[in-house]
Amino acid sequence: MSFENLSVVTRGGIHTVTVKRPAKLNALNGQTLQELYAAIIDASGDDKVRVIVITGAGDKAFVAGADIGEIRSQSPVEARRFSQFGQNLMSMIQSLDKPVIAAINGYALGGGMELALACHLRVASRNARLGLPEIKLGIMPGFGGTQRLVRLVGSTIALELALGGEPISAERAYELGLVNRVVEAGELEEAVQNLAAPLTKAAPEAVRAILQATLQGADIPLEAGLALETARFALCCATEDMQEGTGAFLEKRAPQFKGR
């Protein structure tokens, strides 16, 4: 599948999707959102893909936001559809049963921060800046930013970022738990690869189970979350990979998981 605003490369089980609109700092217009949806759906159904990485072209921006020129020309009805599609994309990413890592190589603002928030893990270069500046444009986040941010950092910090509209540094984002790691710009690709590579060798059912239990369990009562964990644990124990993993541990060797 070919794309106008993305490049897609799969290597060693790691599927890297790069937003390529450098003249617009990789801003998300309608076409780019459609392409992202198609690219990630395609990767989710490919058994050779074990981890998905999302990043932006160049060294200035991951994604600097939604395309303001396009938003400005929208009617309220069109804006609603734009928001709903963006939310659907972000929710689809978050609910994938394969790990998705955001490689934040610069500005992650507005829709770009919302895209990063939808990913399961986030690695930022030291020069990255993250924020929700929509209030300065007379609008608000529309791709799930208010909802995912408050779940990650609580209402006090979420309101400070959304109402203030000022970006924060990568270091501050790390302090708040918004990113997992901060590295020098020249080390970002290697850091992401180091995070992704072990996941390409992990048992797929165990990965799926951890993602589902953790993400779905966060939004339901504790007892229901514990029941979900037990159910997924039992399913893991029904796999050949469980036998391989436990056997390899007892035999003091590296496991060779086959996804069965």
C-alpha positions, -999 to 999 in steps of 0.1 A, spaced: 0 0 0 14 34 -10 8 67 8 13 104 0 18 117 35 34 86 52 64 63 48 60 28 61 89 4 67 89 -31 84 122 -45 96 127 -73 121 91 -73 133 91 -35 139 67 -16 117 77 21 115 51 46 103 65 81 96 43 111 91 58 131 62 45 166 58 77 185 67 65 218 52 36 217 76 57 203 105 38 170 99 4 185 108 -25 161 106 -50 170 78 -79 148 68 -59 128 43 -31 121 67 -56 109 93 -71 85 67 -37 72 57 -27 67 93 -58 47 99 -52 25 69 -15 20 76 -21 9 112 -50 -13 104 -29 -30 78 0 -35 103 -24 -48 130 -34 -77 107 1 -86 96 15 -115 117 51 -104 108 45 -71 126 51 -74 163 56 -37 173 44 -5 157 64 27 159 49 61 150 72 91 144 75 123 123 98 131 94 128 154 101 141 166 135 117 195 142 84 178 148 68 145 157 34 160 147 29 198 154 -9 195 156 -39 193 133 -38 213 101 -52 247 113 -59 259 77 -82 229 72 -99 233 105 -105 270 99 -125 263 68 -147 236 84 -184 241 92 -195 229 127 -208 197 111 -175 191 93 -156 199 125 -177 173 143 -169 146 117 -132 156 118 -131 153 156 -149 120 156 -126 105 130 -95 117 149 -110 102 181 -117 69 163 -81 67 150 -67 74 185 -90 49 201 -81 23 175 -44 28 182 -48 25 220 -69 -7 217 -45 -25 194 -32 -58 207 3 -50 195 25 -25 213 26 10 197 55 33 205 56 70 198 91 82 189 87 119 197 114 138 177 104 174 183 71 192 186 41 171 197 14 197 200 -24 195 198 -33 165 176 4 154 178 3 152 216 -31 134 213 -15 109 189 14 103 213 -11 99 242 -29 71 223 3 51 219 12 26 246 48 38 252 65 71 245 101 80 240 110 116 235 142 134 223 155 160 247 144 188 223 108 176 222 80 199 233 46 186 242 14 205 247 -22 213 240 -23 248 226 -58 247 212 -71 273 237 -50 299 220 -69 293 188 -103 296 204 -109 259 203 -102 228 224 -85 194 220 -108 172 198 -89 139 193 -93 127 229 -67 149 245 -88 160 275 -98 124 282 -65 106 279 -44 133 296 -66 134 327 -64 97 330 -26 98 329 -18 128 351 -50 137 369 -73 167 365 -50 194 381 -22 189 357 -45 182 327 -63 214 333 -31 234 337 -18 221 303 -51 225 284 -61 259 299 -26 273 298 -19 261 263 19 263 269 41 234 258 63 216 283 98 202 280 105 165 275 120 164 310 88 179 325 68 154 305 89 126 320 84 139 355 46 139 349 47 103 336 37 114 301 68 98 285 87 67 294 122 79 284 140 110 274 172 107 253 194 129 232 180 137 197 207 116 180 199 86 202 162 85 197 160 58 170 184 36 189 164 40 222 132 31 205 147 1 188 161 -10 222 126 -7 237 109 -25 207 133 -53 200 126 -74 231 89 -71 224 93 -86 189 105 -118 207 79 -119 234 50 -143 234 22 -126 214 -7 -138 236 11 -126 267 16 -92 251 -20 -90 241 -32 -100 276 -10 -74 293 -22 -47 270 -59 -56 274 -58 -61 312 -39 -30 319 -57 -6 296 -92 -19 300 -87 -26 336 -79 10 343 -114 21 334 -134 -5 353 -139 -13 390 -110 -32 406 -130 -64 410 -139 -64 374 -103 -57 365 -91 -86 386 -116 -109 369 -103 -97 335 -67 -104 346 -76 -139 358 -94 -147 325 -64 -135 304 -39 -154 327 -58 -186 321 -58 -181 283 -20 -176 284 -17 -208 303 -35 -226 275 -8 -217 249 22 -236 236 42 -205 243 35 -208 280 50 -243 279 80 -231 259 86 -201 282 83 -220 315 104 -249 300 131 -225 288 132 -209 323 137 -243 340 162 -254 314 181 -221 317 179 -212 280 163 -185 259 127 -192 249 116 -195 213 80 -183 212 60 -191 181 27 -174 188 8 -205 195 
